[in-house]
Amino acid sequence: MEAGSRRPSATLHASATLGFFCIMVGAGAAWIARGYPYGTLTAMGPGFVPTAVAFLLIALGVAILLFDRSAPGPSQGPEANGAAQPVQVFAGVLRGMFFVLGGIIFFGLSLRSFGLAFSTFVLVIVVSLAQRGARPLPTLLLATAITLGACVVFVLLLGLQIPLFPRF
């Protein structure tokens, strides 16, 4: 590749893919929430929060695209920053989708049977597998912190009737 050429259009960068994904999900959520009443800031309707989150997600996607630092500059080729080939990027996206969706599905199916503490802990462990090279100790510490936080917020503070531990 010549020194003055840009990256090939077939090469996708993970951050650009993420930016477009955020925009698409945000646009879809805004479209779904369009039929709900918004209400006001003091009396929010059922469409207020989903629409606000959708527009924040769209803004996040735009920011990711605008500030994508992984794209090589005009004087660099894709080899200059170790840009991945499209197949590698696609495999990484599939890995992430598999573990994140798998963790969420496991959480939803196991919450009543295994309790909030176990389900949340396993959710964080499974989702961490989406990233190659995730270190075990920080992952365990994060899982413990999120589990404790979820138990305090949802069971103690909000008083939701969710079992904390497995029923045998």
C-alpha positions in Angstrom: 0.0 0.0 0.0 1.3 3.4 -0.9 2.3 5.9 1.9 -0.3 8.5 0.9 -3.3 6.2 0.5 -6.1 5.7 3.1 -7.1 2.4 4.5 -9.1 0.1 2.1 -12.9 0.5 2.4 -13.2 -3.3 3.1 -11.2 -3.0 6.3 -13.5 -2.4 9.3 -12.3 -1.1 12.6 -14.0 -2.2 15.8 -14.7 1.3 17.0 -16.3 2.3 13.7 -18.5 -0.8 13.9 -19.4 0.1 17.4 -20.3 3.6 16.5 -22.6 2.5 13.7 -24.1 -0.1 16.0 -24.9 2.4 18.7 -26.5 4.7 16.1 -28.6 1.9 14.7 -29.8 0.6 18.1 -30.5 4.2 19.3 -32.5 5.0 16.2 -34.4 1.7 16.6 -35.2 2.4 20.2 -36.3 6.0 19.4 -38.6 4.7 16.7 -40.1 2.1 19.0 -40.6 4.7 21.8 -42.2 7.3 19.5 -45.7 6.1 20.2 -45.5 6.5 24.0 -46.3 9.8 25.7 -43.2 11.7 26.9 -44.7 13.7 29.8 -42.7 16.4 31.4 -39.5 16.5 33.5 -41.6 16.5 36.7 -44.2 13.9 35.5 -42.3 11.7 33.1 -44.4 9.5 30.8 -43.5 6.0 29.7 -41.7 7.2 26.6 -39.5 9.8 28.3 -36.6 7.6 29.5 -36.4 5.2 26.5 -36.3 8.2 24.1 -33.7 10.0 26.2 -31.5 6.9 26.4 -32.0 6.3 22.6 -30.8 9.8 21.8 -27.9 9.4 24.2 -26.9 6.2 22.4 -27.1 8.0 19.1 -24.9 10.8 20.4 -22.5 8.2 21.8 -22.3 6.5 18.4 -21.6 9.8 16.6 -18.9 10.7 19.2 -17.3 7.3 18.6 -17.2 7.8 14.9 -15.9 11.4 15.2 -13.2 10.6 17.6 -12.1 7.2 16.2 -8.4 7.3 16.8 -7.8 3.8 15.6 -8.2 4.8 11.9 -4.8 5.3 10.2 -4.1 8.8 9.1 -3.5 9.9 5.4 0.2 9.0 5.6 -0.3 5.6 7.2 -1.5 2.3 5.9 -3.5 -0.2 7.8 -0.2 -2.0 8.7 1.0 1.1 10.6 -1.3 0.5 13.6 -1.9 -3.2 13.3 -5.4 -2.8 11.9 -7.3 -6.1 11.8 -8.6 -7.7 8.7 -12.4 -7.7 8.2 -12.7 -11.4 9.1 -10.8 -10.9 12.4 -13.0 -7.9 13.2 -16.2 -9.9 12.4 -15.0 -12.9 14.5 -14.4 -10.5 17.4 -17.8 -9.0 17.1 -19.4 -12.4 16.9 -17.5 -13.4 20.0 -18.7 -10.4 21.9 -22.3 -10.9 20.8 -22.2 -14.6 21.8 -20.9 -14.0 25.3 -22.9 -10.9 26.1 -26.2 -12.3 24.8 -25.4 -15.6 26.4 -24.8 -14.0 29.7 -28.0 -12.0 29.6 -30.0 -15.1 28.6 -28.5 -17.1 31.4 -29.2 -14.3 33.9 -32.8 -14.1 32.8 -33.4 -17.9 33.0 -31.5 -18.4 36.2 -32.6 -15.4 38.4 -35.6 -17.1 40.0 -33.9 -20.5 40.5 -30.4 -19.4 41.5 -31.0 -16.0 43.0 -29.7 -12.5 42.3 -26.2 -13.0 43.8 -25.3 -16.1 41.9 -26.9 -15.0 38.6 -25.2 -11.6 38.7 -21.8 -13.0 39.5 -22.0 -15.6 36.6 -23.4 -12.9 34.3 -20.3 -10.7 34.8 -17.9 -13.7 34.4 -19.6 -14.8 31.2 -19.7 -11.3 29.7 -16.0 -10.8 30.5 -15.2 -13.7 28.2 -16.3 -11.5 25.3 -12.9 -9.7 25.6 -9.8 -11.7 24.7 -7.2 -11.5 27.4 -9.5 -10.6 30.3 -7.5 -11.2 33.5 -9.1 -13.4 36.1 -8.4 -11.4 39.3 -9.9 -8.0 38.0 -12.8 -10.0 36.6 -13.5 -11.7 39.9 -13.2 -8.4 41.8 -15.6 -6.7 39.3 -18.1 -9.5 39.5 -18.0 -9.3 43.3 -18.5 -5.5 43.3 -21.3 -5.6 40.8 -23.0 -8.5 42.6 -22.9 -6.6 46.0 -24.1 -3.4 44.3 -27.0 -5.2 42.6 -28.0 -6.9 45.9 -27.9 -3.7 47.8 -29.7 -1.6 45.2 -32.4 -4.0 44.1 -33.2 -6.0 47.2 -32.3 -3.7 50.1 -33.0 -0.2 48.7 -35.7 -0.8 46.2 -37.3 -3.7 48.1 -37.8 -5.9 45.0 -39.0 -9.4 45.8 -36.0 -11.2 44.1 -34.4 -14.1 45.9 -30.8 -13.4 46.8 -29.5 -17.0 47.0 -30.5 -20.3 45.3 -33.4 -22.3 46.6 -32.7 -26.0 47.2 
